[in-house]
């Protein structure tokens, strides 16, 4: 017997507003958590005034950034027609994941990385089968380089961008060179800034952070961080498997975009696991890619299994957020 529960929610225009109400309620409950989150010592982050990065102001800015992130995902879904039906599931999934991850509610590097990643995906998807897209490729990697400027370890995502661009059939010597220049451009600005203030050492500190390799230390991670990330990983796996089983139903361009998103998601999860010191910040890429493939799974699959998984996912998100608020 086919269930209609998921189908109704996936196609409902009230799904995203309902998720927004849930997110706002969780944010209000978390409004005095001034020290939660994952931060960085990078120059780009420390340039931001302390008054913005702390206190209740950081909570409000974190909420504002989340609204921007959700809006960009909404526009991406519309522009590239990621779904065969009219649905807001990708945006709703991303907002729900961030809301359940209460440690991401304060303004922190995660928000900036999520915005730059979404913008880089926007331009990356535009390059589909366009061998002369050097300018667009430059902008794609410029956003990726900006994320690296915020958290230097994000540089390890660049090879996965190359893989994604190969999947998009737009990687060639010209676009590869444009991409390298795009990644380096933010560091050129950082060098000029360090030179102008007479403290070139801050430039080398970020470079040293990139090349410094240490053994992963998971002792600082708690259930607050692990539970939402594990849920995202499970949804990413379910969505990816479902996509490969039913990809023949999508157009070639749509299949290519999902393949690129899956490649980036695999890289994002791997780097988040290998760099636990920046675990929260590194979740930006996995959460975005999970929202893309997970949203597609829930929106376009209407089986007993998908309905059950959806119910479990919703309950897990609510339970995770509630538990975090209760223990707080």
C-alpha positions in Angstrom: 0.0 0.0 0.0 1.4 3.4 -1.0 1.4 6.1 1.6 0.4 9.7 0.6 1.9 11.4 3.7 5.3 12.2 2.2 3.8 13.2 -1.2 1.5 15.7 0.4 4.3 17.3 2.5 6.8 17.4 -0.4 4.4 19.2 -2.7 2.9 21.5 0.0 3.6 25.2 -0.1 3.5 25.2 3.7 6.5 22.9 4.2 9.1 25.6 4.2 7.1 28.1 6.3 6.5 25.3 8.9 10.2 24.6 8.9 10.9 28.3 9.4 8.5 28.3 12.5 10.4 25.3 13.9 13.7 27.0 13.3 12.6 30.3 14.9 11.3 28.4 18.0 14.6 26.6 18.4 16.6 29.8 17.9 14.6 31.6 20.5 15.2 28.7 23.0 19.0 28.9 22.3 19.2 32.7 22.4 21.6 32.9 25.4 24.2 30.4 24.2 27.0 32.8 23.7 30.0 30.5 23.6 28.7 27.5 21.6 30.2 26.8 18.2 33.4 26.2 16.2 35.7 29.1 15.6 39.0 29.7 13.9 42.1 31.9 14.4 42.3 32.9 10.7 42.9 36.5 9.9 39.7 36.8 7.8 37.6 35.7 10.7 39.4 37.9 13.3 38.9 41.0 11.1 35.2 40.8 11.9 34.5 42.9 15.0 34.2 41.0 18.3 30.9 42.7 19.0 29.4 40.9 16.0 31.0 37.5 16.9 29.8 37.3 20.4 26.7 37.7 22.6 23.1 37.9 21.5 24.2 39.8 18.5 25.9 36.7 17.2 22.7 34.7 17.7 20.7 37.2 15.6 23.3 37.4 12.9 23.5 33.6 12.8 19.8 33.5 12.2 20.0 36.1 9.5 22.8 34.2 7.8 20.7 31.0 8.0 17.8 32.8 6.3 20.3 33.9 3.5 21.6 30.3 3.2 18.0 28.9 2.9 17.1 31.6 0.3 20.1 30.8 -1.9 19.2 27.1 -1.7 15.7 28.0 -2.7 16.9 30.0 -5.7 19.3 27.2 -6.7 16.5 24.7 -6.7 14.4 26.9 -8.9 17.1 27.9 -11.4 18.5 24.5 -12.1 15.1 22.6 -11.8 16.6 20.1 -9.4 13.3 18.4 -8.8 10.7 17.0 -11.3 7.9 18.4 -9.1 7.3 21.7 -7.5 8.7 21.3 -4.0 10.7 23.2 -1.4 12.2 20.1 0.2 15.9 20.9 -0.4 15.5 24.3 1.4 13.5 22.8 4.1 16.0 20.0 4.7 18.9 22.4 4.9 17.1 24.7 7.3 16.0 21.7 9.5 19.5 20.4 9.7 21.0 23.7 10.7 18.2 24.3 13.2 18.7 20.8 14.8 22.5 21.6 15.1 22.1 24.1 17.9 25.9 24.5 18.1 25.6 26.3 14.7 23.2 29.0 15.8 25.7 31.6 16.8 27.4 33.5 14.0 30.5 31.5 13.2 32.7 30.4 10.2 30.1 27.8 9.3 27.7 30.5 8.0 30.2 32.2 5.8 31.5 28.9 4.4 27.9 27.8 3.7 27.2 31.1 1.8 30.4 30.9 -0.2 29.9 27.2 -0.9 26.3 27.8 -2.2 27.5 30.6 -4.4 30.3 28.5 -5.8 27.9 25.7 -6.6 25.6 28.2 -8.3 28.4 29.1 -10.7 29.8 25.6 -10.9 26.4 24.2 -12.2 26.3 27.0 -14.8 29.5 25.6 -16.4 27.7 22.4 -17.5 29.3 21.3 -20.8 30.8 24.8 -21.3 34.5 24.4 -22.2 34.9 28.2 -22.6 33.6 29.1 -19.1 36.9 30.4 -17.8 35.4 33.5 -16.1 32.7 31.4 -14.4 35.2 28.9 -13.3 37.3 31.7 -11.8 34.3 32.9 -9.8 33.5 29.3 -8.7 37.0 28.9 -7.2 37.1 32.5 -6.0 34.2 31.6 -3.7 36.0 28.3 -2.7 39.2 30.3 -2.0 37.2 32.7 0.1 36.0 29.8 2.2 39.6 28.7 2.6 40.5 32.2 3.8 37.9 31.8 6.6 39.0 28.2 7.6 42.3 27.3 5.9 41.7 23.6 6.0 38.9 24.1 3.5 41.7 24.1 0.9 41.3 20.3 0.9 37.9 20.7 -0.8 39.5 22.1 -3.9 40.4 18.6 -5.4 36.8 17.6 -5.0 35.8 20.8 -6.9 38.0 19.6 -9.7 36.2 16.2 -9.6 32.9 17.9 -9.6 33.9 20.1 -12.6 35.1 17.0 -14.5 31.6 15.6 -13.9 30.1 18.8 -15.2 32.3 18.3 -18.3 33.8 21.7 -18.1 37.3 21.0 -16.8 40.1 21.7 -19.3 43.5 23.4 -19.0 42.0 26.9 -19.4 39.3 26.4 -16.7 41.8 24.6 -14.5 44.2 27.5 -14.6 41.3 30.0 -14.0 40.3 27.9 -11.0 43.9 28.0 -9.5 43.9 31.8 -9.9 40.5 32.0 -8.3 41.6 30.0 -5.2 44.8 32.1 -4.9 43.2 35.5 -5.3 41.8 35.8 -1.8 45.3 35.0 -0.5 46.8 37.8 -2.6 44.4 40.2 -0.9 45.4 38.7 2.5 49.1 39.3 1.7 48.4 42.9 0.7 46.4 43.5 3.9 49.2 41.9 6.0 51.8 44.0 4.2 49.8 47.3 4.6 49.4 46.8 8.4 53.1 45.8 8.7 52.4 42.3 10.1 53.3 39.9 7.4 53.4 37.1 10.0 49.6 36.8 10.0 49.8 35.8 6.3 52.2 33.0 7.1 50.1 31.8 10.0 47.3 31.0 7.7 49.6 29.3 5.3 51.1 27.3 8.1 47.6 26.2 9.2 47.1 24.8 5.7 50.2 22.7 5.6 50.2 21.7 9.3 48.9 18.1 9.5 47.9 16.7 12.9 46.3 13.5 14.0 42.5 13.8 14.4 41.4 14.3 18.0 37.7 13.4 18.5 37.8 13.9 22.3 36.2 17.4 22.0 33.2 16.2 20.0 30.0 15.5 22.0 26.6 14.0 21.2 25.4 17.6 20.4 27.6 17.7 17.3 27.7 14.0 16.5 23.9 13.3 16.4 22.9 15.9 13.7 25.9 15.1 11.6 25.2 11.4 11.8 21.6 12.1 10.7 22.9 14.2 7.8 25.2 11.3 6.8 22.4 8.8 6.9 20.2 11.1 4.7 23.0 11.7 2.3 23.6 8.0 1.9 19.9 7.2 1.5 19.5 10.0 -1.0 22.5 9.1 -3.0 21.5 5.4 -3.2 18.0 6.4 -4.3 19.4 8.8 -6.9 21.6 6.1 -8.5 18.7 3.7 -8.6 16.3 6.1 -10.2 18.6 8.6 -12.1 17.3 7.4 -15.4 14.1 9.3 -14.8 16.0 12.7 -14.7 17.3 14.8 -17.5 21.1 14.4 -18.3 21.9 17.9 -16.9 20.0 17.2 -13.7 21.8 13.8 -13.3 25.2 15.6 -13.8 24.4 18.2 -11.2 23.5 15.5 -8.6 26.6 13.5 -9.4 28.7 16.6 -8.8 26.9 17.4 -5.6 27.4 13.8 -4.4 31.1 14.0 -5.1 31.4 17.2 -3.2 29.3 15.8 -0.3 31.6 12.8 0.0 34.6 15.1 0.2 32.9 17.3 2.7 32.1 14.5 5.1 35.6 13.0 4.7 37.3 16.3 5.6 34.9 17.0 8.5 35.9 13.6 9.9 39.6 14.2 9.3 39.6 17.7 10.8 37.5 17.4 14.0 38.9 20.7 15.4 36.9 22.5 12.8 34.1 19.9 12.7 31.2 22.4 12.8 32.6 24.7 10.2 33.3 21.8 7.9 29.7 20.6 8.1 28.7 23.4 5.7 29.5 21.4 2.5 28.0 18.1 3.8 24.8 19.8 5.0 24.3 21.5 1.6 24.9 18.4 -0.4 22.7 16.4 1.9 19.9 18.9 1.4 20.2 18.5 -2.4 20.1 14.7 -2.5 18.0 14.2 0.6 15.5 16.8 -0.6 15.3 15.0 -4.0 14.8 11.7 -2.2 11.9 12.9 -0.1 10.3 15.0 -2.9 10.4 12.4 -5.7 10.0 9.1 -3.9 6.7 7.9 -2.5 7.2 4.4 -1.2 6.6 2.9 2.2 10.3 3.0 2.9 10.7 6.6 2.0 7.7 7.6 4.1 9.1 5.7 7.1 12.6 7.3 6.6 11.0 10.7 6.4 9.1 10.2 9.6 12.2 9.0 11.4 14.2 11.9 10.1 11.6 14.5 11.2 11.4 12.8 14.7 15.2 12.7 14.9 15.6 16.4 14.0 13.0 17.4 16.6 14.5 15.1 19.2 18.0 16.4 18.5 16.9 20.0 18.8 14.8 19.3 21.9 17.6 17.3 23.7 20.1 20.1 22.9 17.8 22.7 24.3 17.0 20.6 27.4 20.6 19.9 28.3 21.4 23.5 27.7 
